Amino acid sequence: MTSSEAPPFHALVTGATGGIGRATCLAVLHEAQARGQSVRLSVAASRPGAALDELVGTLRSQGAEVRGLHGDLADPEACQRLAGQAVEHGEGRLDLLVSNAGMGRPGPLKALALDQWELLFQVNVRATWLLAQASHAALANARGSVVAIASMAGLHPHPGSGAYSTSKAALLMLCRQMAQEWAADGIRVNTISPGMVRTPLTEATYRHEEVAARRKAMVPLGRIGTGDDIARAVAYLGGPGAGYVTGSNLLVDGGFCDHLLATLPGLPPKPAEGN
Ligand SMILES: NC(=O)c1ccc[n+]([C@@H]2O[C@H](COP(=O)([O-])OP(=O)(O)OC[C@H]3O[C@@H](n4cnc5c(N)ncnc54)[C@H](OP(=O)(O)O)[C@@H]3O)[C@@H](O)[C@H]2O)c1
């Protein structure tokens, strides 16, 4: 079969109009095109509107066959409907589900409202399972994969992040669980845990110049991450180069999470450069 006869590489991306989501749509498109594949994208936002229309137009202008979808992923029926629409767009095949949509609700656990806790688990955990479950046959048909966007917060607790961190930790285990259950169906399931990334979700923090500079100084690679940094990792895990990778979590944080011990006072002096 030549690449022109092969079915298009089809990806469903949720949270597609957000910072990481938009970059992911473009990275997945460009990497598949570089492999000589045609590309079909199902791009999901929470609501219809200018942001979704603009994204669909941009992706079409770069050669993808695109269907724009919308729905509230806190609603189980919307998850099933979105997956069904994507599977229809892919004519029964789905090579990659990127479960990227997510939200935070900072607040101390002693005062957190029950509905806020539940909303975070609905969007950050349950939606990934429901979308993957409803696309299982199409993923199996394409021997495809799932990549869910977790967070370094799912690996490391910090005060005020009780529901978010716990939901992302649950997402990490959900994906390891799916990886084990679905490997026999030829479906790989992996997660990415971003570190500090400047997107609309975190823009208010990084607009503070002093805070941004102090955060940057804590990252061994010397900068805050971008949507593209995460998107390239998604394209890798969702592509043929990761064909033997399943149940893995890829931390994409510039070395930040491992930097704690280097901040201890009283350490021996660092070796001089070049030694
Ligand atoms: N930025 C960071 O530093 C960072 C770090 C670690 C992990 N992450 C994770 O990375 C993922 C993407 O975040 P981002 O930084 O790109 O943030 P973002 O720009 O705010 O994007 C988040 C996306 O999720 C969608 N979404 C939220 N609630 C939804 C719902 N109920 N139904 C449908 N869609 C919903 C939003 O859609 P609408 O815009 O249409 O509402 C938005 O496009 C999230 O899972 C986040 O937890 C981010």
The ligand as a Gaussian input file, in Angstrom:
#p B3LYP/6-31G(d) Opt

LIG

0 1
 N       -0.044000      25.136000      31.635000
 C        0.555000      24.416000      32.562000
 O        1.482000      24.885000      33.249000
 C        0.146000      22.976000      32.779000
 C        0.929000      22.221000      33.646000
 C        0.586000      20.907000      33.886000
 C       -0.530000      20.356000      33.265000
 N       -1.294000      21.111000      32.433000
 C       -2.452000      20.465000      31.814000
 O       -2.396000      20.651000      30.422000
 C       -3.716000      20.587000      29.873000
 C       -3.927000      21.771000      28.940000
 O       -3.804000      22.960000      29.695000
 P       -3.360000      24.378000      29.079000
 O       -2.253000      24.855000      29.904000
 O       -3.216000      24.302000      27.613000
 O       -4.631000      25.242000      29.503000
 P       -5.752000      26.009000      28.656000
 O       -5.118000      26.848000      27.615000
 O       -6.648000      26.638000      29.656000
 O       -6.509000      24.798000      27.947000
 C       -7.371000      23.952000      28.660000
 C       -8.427000      23.494000      27.700000
 O       -9.318000      22.588000      28.379000
 C      -10.624000      22.851000      27.925000
 N      -11.627000      22.516000      28.940000
 C      -11.602000      22.853000      30.251000
 N      -12.746000      22.419000      30.833000
 C      -13.471000      21.804000      29.868000
 C      -14.742000      21.172000      29.842000
 N      -15.516000      21.067000      30.946000
 N      -15.197000      20.662000      28.661000
 C      -14.448000      20.753000      27.541000
 N      -13.241000      21.334000      27.501000
 C      -12.766000      21.874000      28.658000
 C      -10.669000      24.338000      27.649000
 O      -11.627000      24.545000      26.637000
 P      -12.298000      25.990000      26.354000
 O      -11.155000      26.945000      26.207000
 O      -13.059000      25.736000      25.107000
 O      -13.128000      26.266000      27.573000
 C       -9.256000      24.653000      27.184000
 O       -9.169000      24.665000      25.779000
 C       -4.666000      20.555000      31.068000
 O       -5.084000      19.221000      31.278000
 C       -3.799000      21.037000      32.223000
 O       -4.230000      20.530000      33.464000
 C       -0.980000      22.416000      32.167000

